[in-house]
Amino acid sequence: MAAAPPILRPHPGVEVFIDEGCHILELANDENDPAMSIARARVEPGVTTAWHRVRGTVERYVILDGSGRMEVGDLPPQEVQAGDVVLIPPSVRQRIANTGAGDLVFLAICTPRFRPENYEDAAADAD
């Protein structure tokens, strides 16, 4: 009999607030699956995350709930809402603002998986 595939079950109580300005719940980020990671991000109303980039990592935001304004690189800001998918190329600065009345919730899917040493503050690039 074949072994059952692993099921990852994150616990909502493990959500952490990060300096970038949002709450993160890691759903899947494991060295045994280096090709991808998934985190649920939550941005409170009126908050804009800090400019940042992830070196060598493609990031996709899958908007689950709420509305916001996404900024990627030098592109003009774009409004986002539930169902939208934002593609963020490797090493490109980014930030997102919650423009709605409730929380903005999205999945951050990274390929390869997110590694903290690849995260960079990109505030200086925004000037």
C-alpha positions in Angstrom: 0.0 0.0 0.0 1.4 3.4 -1.0 2.0 6.0 1.7 -0.5 8.8 1.9 0.7 12.2 0.5 1.7 14.7 3.2 -1.1 17.1 4.2 0.1 20.4 5.6 -2.3 21.9 8.2 -1.2 25.4 9.3 -2.7 26.7 12.5 -4.2 30.3 12.4 -2.7 31.0 15.8 0.7 30.9 14.2 0.1 34.0 12.1 2.8 36.6 12.7 3.1 40.3 12.1 6.1 41.3 10.1 7.9 44.7 9.8 6.8 45.0 6.2 3.3 45.9 7.6 1.3 42.7 7.2 0.3 39.5 8.9 1.8 36.3 7.5 0.6 32.7 8.0 3.0 30.2 6.3 0.9 27.5 4.6 3.8 25.6 2.9 7.5 26.5 3.1 9.6 23.5 3.6 13.1 22.5 2.5 11.6 19.2 1.3 9.6 21.1 -1.3 12.1 23.8 -2.5 10.3 24.6 -5.7 7.5 26.6 -4.1 6.1 28.2 -1.0 2.7 29.5 -0.1 1.8 32.1 2.6 -1.4 33.8 3.4 -0.9 37.5 3.9 -3.3 39.9 5.6 -3.1 43.7 5.3 -5.3 45.8 7.6 -7.5 48.6 6.3 -5.5 51.8 5.4 -2.1 50.0 5.6 0.4 50.1 2.8 3.2 47.5 3.0 6.8 48.6 2.8 8.6 48.6 -0.5 10.5 45.3 -0.8 11.8 42.7 -3.3 12.6 39.0 -3.2 15.9 38.2 -4.9 15.8 35.3 -7.4 12.1 34.6 -6.6 9.0 34.9 -8.7 6.1 35.9 -6.5 2.4 35.7 -7.3 -0.3 37.4 -5.2 -3.7 35.6 -5.5 -6.2 38.1 -4.0 -8.7 36.2 -1.9 -10.7 38.9 -0.1 -10.8 42.7 -0.1 -9.5 45.4 -2.4 -6.2 47.1 -2.8 -3.7 49.0 -4.9 -0.7 47.1 -6.2 2.6 48.6 -7.2 5.2 46.6 -9.0 8.5 48.1 -10.2 8.0 51.3 -12.2 4.6 50.3 -13.5 1.6 52.6 -12.6 -0.3 51.5 -9.5 -3.2 49.1 -10.3 -6.4 48.3 -8.4 -6.8 44.7 -7.3 -9.7 42.7 -5.9 -10.7 39.2 -5.1 -9.9 36.8 -7.9 -7.0 38.8 -9.3 -3.5 37.3 -9.7 -0.5 39.7 -9.6 2.7 38.4 -11.1 5.9 39.9 -9.6 9.1 39.1 -11.4 12.3 38.2 -9.4 14.1 41.0 -7.7 11.5 43.7 -8.6 10.3 46.1 -5.9 6.7 45.8 -4.8 4.2 46.9 -2.3 0.4 46.7 -1.8 -2.1 49.0 -0.1 -5.4 48.0 1.4 -7.9 50.5 0.0 -11.0 48.7 1.4 -13.0 48.7 4.6 -12.0 45.2 5.7 -8.8 43.1 5.6 -7.0 42.5 2.3 -6.2 38.8 2.2 -4.1 37.1 -0.4 -1.9 34.1 -1.0 1.8 34.8 -1.8 3.1 32.0 -3.9 6.8 32.0 -4.4 8.9 30.0 -6.9 11.4 28.8 -5.8 10.3 28.8 -2.1 10.6 32.0 0.0 13.8 32.2 1.9 14.3 35.1 4.4 17.8 35.8 3.2 16.4 36.7 -0.3 14.1 39.4 1.2 15.4 43.0 0.7 14.0 46.3 1.8 13.6 48.4 -1.4 12.5 51.7 0.1 15.6 53.5 -1.3 14.6 52.4 -4.8 11.2 54.2 -4.5 12.8 57.7 -4.1 
